[in-house]
Amino acid sequence: MMARLRLVSIGVLLAQFHAPQAWSENGDRWTHAPYELGQGLNFPQIGVNVGGYLSLRYRDVEDAPSTLSLKDLSLLLSADVSDRVNLFTEAEIGEAVSVARHGIDSKNAEFEFERLYADYRARQHVTLRVGKFLTPVGRWNLIHADPLVWTVSRPLTTSVSFARQAAGAMVYGSVPLGDTLNDNGLDYSVFVDDTDLLDRDQQEELAYEDANPGITAVGAFEHAAGAHVTYHLLDDRMNLGASYLRYRMADLHEDKDLLGVDFFWNLSRIELSSEWVYRNSRGGAEPDERGGFVQAAVPVAGHMYAIGRYEHYTTAVQPERVEVETLGLTYRPHRAISAKLEYRDGDHNRLVAPSGWLASIAVLF
């Protein structure tokens, strides 16, 4: 089913490039708007925007060889089919090439459609999305791209207890609330997922991206339903969010409930963020998971920021509670460029988030 959606979407995108209305009076349909780094290349005559991002990562952690890899190479393509319909795809090659002591290889390279969906704007505050999209839980998972987040490593809280992507349908929108002059409002999303039917290839996704390769927990839903809300206040300098999911993971045998909260506060000299989740087995035999993190980003000089994060997480793959501390520096000369260096350490973290050094350079085109 997802393969058919891919073919249809690609066909429509190609049709956008060849549509008669794409031709201007002088026959030049390829005139693009002035390019700005991080905003993609926009072709207003045909309603198409082409962008992407890449990430180079260095990893030197316990129980693994030091590696330098092209971790992410992503193409972002958006097309306005009509005033109400938009198509979007994110096609990615992960771990395209790695360099280690034993040489250069691409055995871990993997191509996938991270996102592939169609949006239909039904009303001012209501949009229907159909396809494969990011699971609306918390804040990090919806941002996720390396150029846009503060650290190389990803908190366990933001990915291991649920699938990062869903395949199905979602209704979402934004509703102004209270003082509209201060951008107060509520974002909402409600979705249903049937990955088992629509995107069986997703079952190859691992829940633990940056862990011992012996952990084979699958990061894919079998089926799911859920909702997420975010309240924006203080001129959008503060966000308060909450999530709820009911789902079954592809490699588990019991339905799960997940409750989550997330927080973001952009102060004049510090940015604070936090996410917490609790996943229960509704009385079943499989163990619950729970945990959260608190993170601070502080400007120290020019475009340089100091980052600190503390996380604790109780995971089903080991009996001990994991504690992880991350300290790092992030250089961000432009909102679309980041260079990061961090050291990660902790207690009982060797299996799921091993201690060591990580660095990356990322660019959003």
C-alpha positions in Angstrom: 0.0 0.0 0.0 2.8 2.4 0.9 4.5 1.5 -2.4 1.4 2.6 -4.3 1.3 5.9 -2.4 5.0 6.5 -3.3 4.3 5.9 -7.0 1.2 8.2 -7.0 3.1 10.9 -5.1 6.1 10.8 -7.4 3.7 10.8 -10.4 1.9 13.9 -9.2 5.2 15.7 -8.4 6.5 15.0 -11.9 3.2 16.3 -13.3 3.8 19.5 -11.4 7.0 20.0 -13.3 5.3 19.4 -16.6 2.0 21.1 -16.0 0.9 23.7 -18.7 0.3 26.4 -16.1 4.0 26.0 -15.1 5.0 28.0 -18.2 5.3 31.7 -17.8 4.6 34.1 -20.7 8.3 34.0 -21.7 8.3 30.2 -21.6 10.6 30.0 -18.5 9.0 27.8 -15.9 12.2 27.3 -13.9 12.4 30.8 -12.5 13.0 30.4 -8.8 12.6 32.9 -5.9 15.8 34.2 -4.3 17.5 31.4 -2.4 17.9 31.6 1.3 19.9 28.9 3.1 17.6 26.6 5.1 14.5 27.5 3.1 14.9 25.3 0.1 14.8 26.3 -3.5 11.4 27.6 -4.3 9.8 27.5 -7.8 6.6 29.7 -7.3 5.3 29.1 -10.9 4.9 25.4 -10.4 4.4 25.4 -6.6 7.4 23.3 -5.9 10.1 23.6 -3.1 13.2 21.5 -3.1 15.4 21.3 0.0 17.3 18.9 2.1 19.9 18.4 4.8 23.1 16.4 5.4 24.9 15.4 8.6 28.4 14.2 9.1 28.9 12.4 12.4 32.0 11.3 14.4 31.4 8.7 17.1 33.9 7.3 19.6 32.0 5.4 22.4 32.4 2.3 24.5 32.5 -1.1 22.9 32.5 0.2 19.3 35.2 1.3 16.8 35.6 5.1 16.2 33.7 6.0 13.0 33.2 9.0 10.8 30.0 8.7 8.7 27.7 10.5 6.4 24.8 9.8 8.8 22.0 11.6 7.0 21.5 12.7 3.4 18.0 13.8 3.0 15.9 15.3 0.1 12.8 17.4 1.1 10.3 17.9 -1.7 7.0 19.8 -1.4 4.4 20.5 -4.1 1.2 22.6 -4.0 -1.1 20.6 -6.2 -4.0 23.2 -5.6 -5.0 25.8 -3.1 -6.0 23.1 -0.7 -3.7 20.1 -1.5 0.0 19.8 -0.8 2.3 16.8 -1.3 5.4 16.3 0.8 8.2 13.8 0.9 11.4 13.3 2.8 13.7 10.7 1.1 16.8 9.8 3.1 19.9 7.7 2.7 21.1 6.9 6.2 24.7 5.9 7.0 25.6 6.3 3.3 29.3 5.8 3.9 31.4 5.2 7.0 35.1 5.5 7.7 36.8 3.5 10.4 40.1 1.9 11.1 39.3 -1.1 8.9 38.5 1.2 5.9 35.6 2.7 4.1 32.3 0.9 3.7 28.6 1.4 3.0 27.2 -1.9 4.2 24.9 0.0 6.7 23.6 2.4 4.0 19.8 2.4 3.9 17.3 4.3 1.7 13.9 5.1 3.0 11.0 7.5 2.8 11.1 9.1 6.2 7.9 11.0 5.3 5.5 10.7 2.4 2.1 12.3 2.7 -0.7 14.4 1.2 -2.3 17.3 3.1 -5.8 18.5 2.4 -6.8 21.8 4.1 -10.5 21.3 4.8 -11.0 24.4 6.9 -9.0 27.3 8.3 -8.1 25.3 11.4 -8.5 21.8 10.1 -6.1 19.9 7.8 -6.3 16.2 6.9 -3.0 14.3 6.3 -2.8 10.9 4.7 0.4 8.8 4.3 3.6 8.4 6.4 4.4 11.1 8.9 6.3 11.8 12.1 4.5 10.4 15.2 3.1 13.4 17.1 4.6 12.8 20.5 6.6 15.5 22.3 8.7 18.1 20.7 12.0 16.5 19.7 10.4 13.9 17.4 8.6 16.5 15.3 11.9 18.5 14.9 14.4 15.7 14.8 16.7 16.8 11.9 20.3 17.2 13.0 20.7 20.9 11.9 17.7 21.8 14.1 18.5 20.1 17.4 21.1 21.0 20.0 22.9 17.7 20.4 24.3 14.9 18.3 22.8 12.2 20.5 19.0 11.8 20.9 17.4 11.3 24.3 16.0 7.9 24.9 12.7 9.5 26.0 12.1 10.8 22.5 12.2 7.6 20.5 12.6 4.1 22.2 9.1 3.6 23.7 7.2 4.4 20.5 7.7 4.4 16.7 9.2 7.6 15.3 6.9 7.4 12.2 3.3 6.4 11.7 1.5 5.4 8.5 -2.2 6.2 8.3 -4.3 9.4 8.7 -4.1 12.5 10.9 -6.2 15.6 11.5 -4.3 18.6 12.8 -4.5 22.3 13.0 -3.9 25.5 15.1 -6.6 27.4 17.1 -6.0 30.9 18.4 -6.8 31.2 22.1 -6.9 34.1 24.5 -4.5 37.0 23.7 -3.9 36.6 19.9 -1.5 39.6 20.0 0.9 37.4 22.0 0.5 34.4 19.6 -1.3 32.4 22.2 -2.9 29.4 20.6 -3.3 25.6 20.7 -1.9 23.2 18.2 -3.6 19.8 18.0 -3.2 16.5 16.1 -5.2 13.3 16.2 -4.0 10.3 14.3 -4.7 6.6 13.5 -2.0 4.2 12.2 -1.9 0.9 10.5 1.8 0.4 9.8 1.3 -3.4 9.6 -0.9 -2.9 6.5 0.5 0.2 5.0 4.3 0.2 5.5 5.6 -3.2 6.5 9.1 -2.2 5.5 9.1 0.0 8.6 9.5 -3.1 10.7 13.2 -3.1 9.8 13.6 0.2 11.9 15.4 -0.3 15.2 14.1 1.4 18.4 17.6 2.2 19.7 19.5 4.1 17.1 22.7 4.8 19.0 23.1 1.7 21.1 24.7 -1.8 21.2 23.8 -3.5 17.9 22.7 -6.5 19.9 19.5 -4.7 20.9 17.0 -5.7 18.2 13.9 -4.0 19.6 11.8 -2.9 16.6 10.9 0.8 16.3 7.6 0.4 14.3 4.0 0.3 15.2 1.7 -2.6 14.3 -1.2 -0.3 14.8 -1.8 2.9 16.9 -4.0 5.8 17.7 -3.2 9.0 19.6 -3.3 12.7 20.1 -1.0 15.6 20.9 -1.7 19.1 21.9 0.7 22.1 22.4 -0.3 25.4 24.1 1.8 28.4 22.9 2.0 31.4 25.2 4.2 34.3 26.0 4.6 35.3 22.3 5.5 31.6 21.6 8.4 31.8 24.0 6.8 29.1 26.1 5.2 25.8 24.9 3.4 23.3 27.0 2.5 19.9 25.4 0.8 16.6 26.2 0.5 13.3 24.3 -1.5 10.2 24.6 -1.1 7.0 22.5 -2.7 3.5 22.5 -0.7 1.1 20.3 1.0 -2.2 19.7 4.6 -2.3 18.6 5.5 -4.7 15.8 7.7 -7.0 18.0 5.6 -6.9 21.2 2.5 -8.9 22.1 0.5 -6.5 24.2 -1.2 -3.2 23.6 0.5 -0.2 25.3 -0.7 3.1 26.6 1.7 6.0 26.5 1.3 9.3 28.4 3.8 12.2 27.7 4.3 15.8 28.6 6.8 18.3 27.0 7.9 21.8 27.9 9.9 24.5 26.2 10.8 28.0 27.5 13.0 30.4 25.6 14.3 33.0 28.1 16.6 35.9 27.3 19.8 34.0 28.3 18.8 30.4 28.4 16.6 27.9 26.5 15.0 25.2 28.7 13.3 22.0 27.4 12.0 18.8 28.8 10.1 15.7 27.9 8.7 12.9 30.0 6.9 9.7 29.0 5.3 6.7 30.8 4.4 3.6 28.8 2.4 0.9 30.5 1.3 -2.6 29.4 -2.2 -2.2 30.7 -1.7 -5.0 33.3 0.2 -7.3 30.9 3.4 -9.2 31.5 5.7 -7.0 29.4 7.5 -4.4 31.5 6.6 -0.7 31.6 8.9 2.0 30.5 9.2 5.5 32.0 11.6 8.4 32.0 12.4 11.9 31.0 15.1 14.6 30.4 15.8 18.2 31.2 18.0 20.2 28.8 19.5 23.7 28.9 21.1 25.7 26.1 23.1 28.8 27.1 24.9 31.2 24.8 28.6 31.6 25.8 30.2 33.6 23.1 29.0 34.8 19.7 27.3 31.9 18.0 28.6 29.4 20.5 26.3 27.6 23.0 26.9 25.4 25.9 24.5 22.5 26.2 23.7 20.4 29.3 21.2 17.5 29.6 20.3 15.0 32.3 18.1 12.0 31.5 16.9 9.0 33.4 15.0 6.2 31.8 13.7 2.8 32.9 13.8 0.6 29.8 12.4 -2.9 29.1 15.7 -4.2 27.7 17.6 -4.1 31.0 16.6 -4.2 34.7 18.6 -1.2 35.9 17.5 2.4 35.5 19.6 4.3 33.0 21.0 7.7 33.8 22.7 9.7 31.1 24.5 13.1 31.4 25.5 15.0 28.3 27.7 18.1 28.1 28.5 19.8 24.8 29.2 22.8 22.7 27.2 23.8 19.6 28.3 26.4 17.1 25.4 27.8 15.1 26.6 30.7 12.8 23.3 30.4 10.9 20.0 28.8 11.8 20.6 26.2 9.1 24.1 25.3 10.1 25.4 23.6 13.2 28.7 22.1 14.4 28.5 20.1 17.7 30.8 18.4 20.1 29.7 16.5 23.2 30.7 14.0 25.8 28.1 11.5 27.1 28.4 9.6 30.4 26.1 8.0 32.9 25.2 5.0 35.0 23.9 1.7 33.6 24.0 3.3 30.2 26.6 1.1 28.5 24.0 -1.0 26.6 21.6 1.7 25.4 23.6 5.0 25.4 27.3 4.1 25.7 29.7 6.7 27.1 32.0 8.6 24.9 32.5 11.4 22.4 30.2 12.5 19.6 30.5 15.3 17.1 28.6 16.4 14.0 28.4 19.0 11.3 25.0 19.5 9.7 23.5 21.8 7.1 19.9 22.4 6.2 19.6 23.5 2.5 
